[in-house]
Amino acid sequence: MELVLFTNGCPKCKILEERLDEKNIKYEISADPTILKENNLISFPALKVNEKVLSFYEAICFLKEFDFEEVT
């Protein structure tokens, strides 16, 4: 599973990063404006899970519901 956190360093971005770290989930961080524009991101943070891009709220719900131990 490929996870990419799109961030601009805002407080919500830091919260989402902390949630990912708490679950020991491996992810990449991207703040490259070109990549952000290519993915039509207009608000931060966003979490790309494989090919789907989740908003902050969707990402928090995803992290609560998904069992990452089954994947690792």
C-alpha positions as CSV (number, residue, x, y, z in Angstrom):
1,M,0.0,0.0,0.0
2,E,1.4,3.4,-1.0
3,L,0.6,6.3,1.3
4,V,1.6,9.9,0.6
5,L,0.9,12.8,2.9
6,F,0.4,16.0,1.0
7,T,1.2,18.8,3.5
8,N,1.9,22.5,3.8
9,G,2.9,22.2,7.5
10,C,-0.4,23.5,8.9
11,P,-1.8,22.4,12.3
12,K,-4.1,19.8,10.6
13,C,-1.2,18.5,8.6
14,K,0.8,17.9,11.9
15,I,-2.2,16.1,13.4
16,L,-2.5,13.8,10.5
17,E,1.2,13.1,10.5
18,E,1.0,12.3,14.3
19,R,-1.8,9.9,13.7
20,L,0.2,8.1,11.0
21,D,3.2,8.0,13.3
22,E,1.2,6.7,16.2
23,K,0.1,3.7,14.1
24,N,3.7,3.1,12.9
25,I,2.5,3.5,9.3
26,K,5.1,4.1,6.6
27,Y,4.3,7.0,4.3
28,E,6.0,9.6,2.2
29,I,5.6,13.3,2.6
30,S,5.1,15.6,-0.3
31,A,5.0,19.4,-0.2
32,D,6.1,19.8,-3.9
33,P,3.7,22.4,-5.4
34,T,3.8,20.7,-8.8
35,I,2.6,17.4,-7.4
36,L,0.0,19.1,-5.3
37,K,-1.4,20.9,-8.4
38,E,-1.3,17.7,-10.5
39,N,-3.5,16.0,-7.9
40,N,-6.0,19.0,-7.8
41,L,-5.4,19.5,-4.1
42,I,-7.0,22.7,-2.8
43,S,-6.9,22.1,0.9
44,F,-4.4,20.5,3.2
45,P,-3.7,18.0,4.4
46,A,-4.5,15.2,2.0
47,L,-3.6,11.6,2.2
48,K,-3.1,9.6,-1.0
49,V,-3.9,5.9,-0.5
50,N,-2.7,4.1,-3.6
51,E,-4.6,6.1,-6.3
52,K,-7.3,7.7,-4.1
53,V,-6.8,11.1,-2.4
54,L,-8.5,11.6,0.9
55,S,-9.4,14.9,2.6
56,F,-8.3,15.5,6.2
57,Y,-11.6,14.2,7.6
58,E,-11.7,11.1,5.3
59,A,-8.0,10.3,6.2
60,I,-8.8,10.4,9.9
61,C,-11.8,8.1,9.4
62,F,-9.7,5.8,7.2
63,L,-7.0,5.6,9.9
64,K,-9.6,4.8,12.6
65,E,-11.2,2.0,10.6
66,F,-8.3,0.4,8.7
67,D,-6.4,-2.4,10.4
68,F,-2.8,-1.9,9.3
69,E,-1.6,-5.0,11.2
70,E,-3.3,-7.1,8.6
71,V,-1.3,-5.5,5.8
72,T,2.2,-5.7,7.5
